[in-house]
Amino acid sequence: MKKFKRFLYLSIIGCMLIGNCLYAGAATVHVHDYHVVGKNLVSVRQGYTHEYISGIKTDPFTGVATAVYSTCTVLKYVYQGTYTCTVCGATLPNPYTYPTEEKHSSCNG
Protein backbone atom coordinates (compact mmCIF):
# COMPACT_ATOMS: atom_id res chain seq x y z
CA MET A 1 0.00 0.00 0.00
CA LYS A 2 2.87 2.32 0.79
CA LYS A 3 4.34 1.85 -2.70
CA PHE A 4 0.92 2.50 -4.28
CA LYS A 5 0.51 5.78 -2.34
CA ARG A 6 3.99 6.86 -3.35
CA PHE A 7 3.25 6.00 -7.00
CA LEU A 8 -0.06 7.89 -6.84
CA TYR A 9 1.58 10.92 -5.21
CA LEU A 10 4.39 11.07 -7.79
CA SER A 11 1.89 10.62 -10.65
CA ILE A 12 -0.23 13.51 -9.39
CA ILE A 13 2.85 15.74 -9.01
CA GLY A 14 4.02 14.73 -12.51
CA CYS A 15 0.63 15.51 -14.05
CA MET A 16 0.56 18.88 -12.32
CA LEU A 17 4.04 19.74 -13.60
CA ILE A 18 3.16 18.69 -17.14
CA GLY A 19 -0.08 20.68 -16.96
CA ASN A 20 1.78 23.80 -15.76
CA CYS A 21 4.35 23.45 -18.54
CA LEU A 22 1.65 23.07 -21.17
CA TYR A 23 -0.26 26.04 -19.81
CA ALA A 24 2.85 28.24 -19.74
CA GLY A 25 3.73 27.19 -23.28
CA ALA A 26 0.25 27.98 -24.53
CA ALA A 27 0.39 31.42 -22.96
CA THR A 28 3.63 32.41 -24.70
CA VAL A 29 3.30 30.74 -28.10
CA HIS A 30 1.09 32.69 -30.49
CA VAL A 31 0.84 33.80 -34.08
CA HIS A 32 2.18 37.32 -34.44
CA ASP A 33 -0.36 39.87 -35.61
CA TYR A 34 1.70 42.78 -36.88
CA HIS A 35 0.20 46.20 -37.50
CA VAL A 36 1.90 49.49 -38.33
CA VAL A 37 2.13 51.75 -35.30
CA GLY A 38 3.12 55.40 -35.39
CA LYS A 39 3.91 57.78 -38.21
CA ASN A 40 7.29 59.44 -37.80
CA LEU A 41 8.69 62.01 -40.22
CA VAL A 42 11.94 60.64 -41.62
CA SER A 43 12.91 63.17 -44.27
CA VAL A 44 11.77 66.15 -46.30
CA ARG A 45 13.11 66.36 -49.82
CA GLN A 46 12.74 69.06 -52.40
CA GLY A 47 10.77 67.80 -55.36
CA TYR A 48 9.92 69.63 -58.55
CA THR A 49 8.98 73.27 -59.06
CA HIS A 50 6.16 74.73 -61.11
CA GLU A 51 4.78 78.13 -61.97
CA TYR A 52 1.38 79.34 -60.91
CA ILE A 53 -0.61 82.55 -61.24
CA SER A 54 -0.16 84.40 -57.98
CA GLY A 55 -2.06 87.50 -58.98
CA ILE A 56 -3.19 89.79 -61.77
CA LYS A 57 -1.66 93.16 -62.51
CA THR A 58 -3.77 95.70 -64.41
CA ASP A 59 -2.13 98.51 -66.33
CA PRO A 60 -3.80 101.72 -65.08
CA PHE A 61 -3.46 103.46 -68.46
CA THR A 62 -4.52 100.72 -70.87
CA GLY A 63 -6.66 98.56 -68.58
CA VAL A 64 -4.94 95.41 -69.84
CA ALA A 65 -4.74 92.67 -67.22
CA THR A 66 -1.53 90.66 -67.03
CA ALA A 67 -1.01 87.51 -65.00
CA VAL A 68 1.73 87.58 -62.38
CA TYR A 69 3.54 84.25 -62.14
CA SER A 70 5.39 82.87 -59.15
CA THR A 71 7.31 79.68 -58.57
CA CYS A 72 6.16 77.02 -56.14
CA THR A 73 8.41 74.28 -54.79
CA VAL A 74 6.88 70.91 -54.04
CA LEU A 75 8.28 69.27 -50.90
CA LYS A 76 8.17 65.50 -50.48
CA TYR A 77 7.58 64.26 -46.93
CA VAL A 78 8.60 60.68 -46.11
CA TYR A 79 7.05 59.03 -43.06
CA GLN A 80 7.79 55.63 -41.51
CA GLY A 81 6.00 53.47 -38.99
CA THR A 82 6.98 50.44 -36.94
CA TYR A 83 5.51 46.97 -37.41
CA THR A 84 4.36 45.97 -33.91
CA CYS A 85 2.66 42.75 -32.78
CA THR A 86 -0.65 43.50 -31.10
CA VAL A 87 -0.38 40.32 -29.00
CA CYS A 88 3.09 40.53 -27.47
CA GLY A 89 4.49 43.92 -28.50
CA ALA A 90 7.36 42.51 -30.60
CA THR A 91 8.62 44.75 -33.37
CA LEU A 92 10.19 44.04 -36.75
CA PRO A 93 13.55 45.63 -37.64
CA ASN A 94 12.46 46.98 -41.04
CA PRO A 95 10.04 49.90 -40.83
CA TYR A 96 6.97 50.45 -42.97
CA THR A 97 7.39 53.41 -45.32
CA TYR A 98 4.18 55.30 -46.00
CA PRO A 99 3.51 56.62 -49.51
CA THR A 100 5.32 59.92 -50.02
CA GLU A 101 3.22 62.99 -49.28
CA GLU A 102 3.67 66.05 -51.45
CA LYS A 103 3.03 69.53 -50.10
CA HIS A 104 3.23 72.73 -52.11
CA SER A 105 5.23 75.53 -50.50
CA SER A 106 3.30 78.53 -51.76
CA CYS A 107 0.56 77.83 -54.30
CA ASN A 108 -1.85 75.99 -51.97
CA GLY A 109 -2.04 73.21 -54.55
Salt bridges, closest charged atoms under 4 A:
ASP33 OD1 - HIS35 NE2 3.31
GLU101 OE2 - LYS39 NZ 2.84
GLU102 OE2 - LYS76 NZ 3.87
